Amino acid sequence: MAAELGRLTPRDRLLLDLLDQHRTFTTDQLVDLAFGSVGRARNRLNTLHDRDILDRFRHYQRPGSQAWRWTLGPVGAALLAAGRGETLPRPAAVRDATARLAMSPTLTHLLTVNGFFVALTGHARTRPAARLVRWWNEARCREACGNLVRPDGHGVWADNGRTVPFWVEVDLGTETLGRVVGKLTGYGVLPPRRAYPVLFWLPTAARETNLHTHLRRAGLPDGMSMATAAADHAAASGGPTGPVWRIVGHPVRVSLADLPAPGGAAWDG
């Protein structure tokens, strides 16, 4: 394993850290995160797979084939554990974890959440003035919020001198709108230092319109800021960094960097 450590490039270490925190990415997502081309990404990912640093899976589908989903391999997981001074995981345990992830009913949701943050990171790679300063997964959000809310993620986005922290809820259209709106109660009682805008990333513009109709009846908790965007609309409007965010109670869409920033600090923890 020591020999493998010496063969890792800085980009390899970045991939290991990302997969450790966020569990899995598709090939295209890893291209946007760390590579300059699909061909270069495939070559390096395949090499890391051959060395058991990364693992991968995909489900059968017709026509065509599903993109690979990449995870930590036994050697990659062991290298990370060694770096933290932890007991090295058994290779069989690492592969079992990959199998459970591959069959998880929440896999699509996880990939969609990760895809949201990948889009931000990919945009920042081509724009010197922009940066995704912070990216927390669901577990890290739970540590910060306790049992009040369960965000899918948290980020701090900086662009052209503006800094906006946010929570994000990714909706796949599988829950009733009443249940979606019910998630807002906890955000209304977060302490001021955590009272960031709450972003709802929805699958379609129709779903977004219906959510706003529901919100007009239900209302928002006092002091809470919320904005929504639809993936199908955003795909043609610059992605989640573009002027796609509709603030509840305001008709004009704004970019991510132009969302209202809270009074609390975005840098604690």
N, C-alpha and C positions, 0 to 999 in steps of 0.2 A: 504493500500500500504506500510505503514511503516513496517508492519509485514513481507511482502515479501522481503523488503530490508535486513532484518536481516537473511533471509534464503538463500541469494545468496552466493555461494562459489566464490573464486577468479576465477575459471574457468568459472562460469556462467557470471561473470562480463566481462571476456575476450570475451565470445560469444556475449554479448550485444554490446560491443564496435565494434567488427568485423562486425556484422550485421548492426550496425548504419552507419559505414563507407562504407560498400561494398554491402549492401542491401540483398543479398541472397546467400546461399550456399547449396549444396546437402548434404545428410547425409554423404557420403563418404568423401567429402571435410572437413566437420567438424571433422570427425575422424582423418584425417591427421593433422588438425590444433591444436586439443586440447585433443584428447582422445588416449587411448592405445589399444582399441579394439572396434569393431563394436557393440558388445553386450552392453558394458558399455555406449557407446554413445547413442544407441537407448533408453536405460532405462532412462538416464538423460534427453535427449531431449523430450521424451514423458512426463516426469514429468513436465518439464518447459512448455510444451504445455498445459497440463491439468490445469496449474495455469495461463494461458494466458500471460505468460512472453514471450513465442515464439509462432509464428503461422507457418503454413505450407500449402503447396499446391502441387498438382501434376496433370498431365494431363492423361486422359484415353489412354491406349495403349494396343494392343494385338500383340503377346502373352505376358504374364507376366504383371508387373506393373512398372510404372515409379518411380524412387527414389523420395522421398520427397525433396522439395525445402523449406528451412527454412527461415523465416523472423522474424522481431520483432512482438511480439503480443502487444495487448493494454496495458497490465501492464508493459511489458518491455519498450515500447516506453515512457510511463508515467514516469517510473523510471529514464530514461536517461534525459528527459526534466526537471524533478525536480532537478536532479544533476547539470544542467546548469542554473537553475533559470528561465526557460522558462515556458510559459503557457502550461499546460498539454493538450495533444491532446485528442480529443474525441475518444472513442473506435471505433465508426462507421467510423471515418476518417482514423484510422489506418487500419481497415479491408478493406476499399475502396482502400487504397494505395496498399495493398497486392493483391487485385483483379486486379488492373491495371497492376501491375508488372507481375502477372501470365499470362495476355493476351498480354503483350508487345511483339512486333515483334523483339525487341533487347534482349530478355531474353537469348537466346542461346549464343549470343555474350558475354553478361555480365558473364554468368557462365563459359565460356571459358577463359575470361580474369582472373576471380577470380581463376580458376583452375590452370592457369600458376603460379600465386603467391602462391597458396596453395602448389604446387609441391616444390617450393623453401623453404617454411616454413617447410614442412614435411621432406625434406632432412636435414635441419638444426637441427631438433629435434633429429636426430640420429647421428649427426656429431658435436662434441663440437667446432671444429675450424671454423665452418660455421655459418653464421647468416644473415638473411634478416633484415638489419638495418632500412630500410625505405620502406614503401609501400603506395603509393598515388593512389587514385581512379581517375577517369576521371575528376570529378569536381575539385578536388584539383590541378590536372595538369593544368586545364584551368586557375585557379587563378594565377599560376606561369608563364604561357606562354602567357596569353592574347589571342588575336585572331590570333597569328602567326601559331600555330599548335594545334591539338587536340589529343594528345596521349591517348591511352586507359589506360595507367598506367605508373607509375614511381617507380623504386626501387633502392636501394643501397644494393649490395650483397658483403659480406665480407667472405673470405675463406683463411685460411693459411697466414694471413698477407696481402693479396691483397684485395683492396676495389675498386669496380667498380659500379659507378652510371650509370643508363640507362633509356631511354624511351622505351616503348614497344608498338608496333602496332600488334594487333591480327587480322589475316586475316582468314575468313571462306571460301574463295574461291568464294564469291558471287559477287565481284567487278571485273571489267576489270583490267588487269595489268597496263594499262595506267593510270587508276585512282589511283591505288596503288602507282605507281611511282610519280604521281602528288603530293602526300602528302609530299614528301621530300623537296619541295621548302622552306616551312616554317622553317624546321629544319636548313637549311643553313643560316638563318638570326637570329637565337637565339643569345642572348648575350653570351660571352665566359663562364660566370659562369653557363650557362644552356646548353652548347654544349656537352651534354653527347652522347655516342654511342646510335644509334637507332636500336632496335632489332625488326625484323619482325618474328613473330611466325606464321607459315603457316601450313595448314592441311596435306599436302602430299609432299613427296620428288619431285614428278613431278611438282607440282605447284612451288616449290622452284627453280627447274632448269629453268623453264620458266621465272620466275622473274629475275634470273641472266642474262638470254639471253636478256631480255628487258633492263636491266640496262647497259649492255655492249653497247647498242645503245644509250641510253639516257644519261648515265653518272650520277655522283653524284654531288650535289652542292659542291663548294669549301670548304674545311675544315671540311666536314662532315664524320663521321665514321658510318658505317652501317654493321650489321651482320644479317644473317638469319638462321633459323632452322625449320625443319619440324616435326610436332608432331608424325607422323607415324615412322619416323626414330629415333626420340628421345626416343620413348617408349622402344626401344631395346638397348639404348645406355646411360642409366643413367638419362633420363629426361632432363629438361632444364638446369640443372647444369653441365651436362656431356660435353664431347668433341663433341658437335653437332653444334657449331656455325661456320658458313662459313662467314668470313669477305669479303665484296665485294672487288674484286681485288686480293684476296689471295686464293690459292688452298687448304690449310690445315685447317681442322676444329680444333677449340680450345674450351676449357671449358669456362663457364661463367666467372669464376674468372680470366681467362687469356686474356679476351678481353682488348684491349688498353684503359687505363683510360685517361680521358681528363686532361688538365692542370687546369681547373677550380675547385673550391671547391665543394665537394659533400654534404656539411653540412649546407648550408645557407637556412634556412626556412624549 
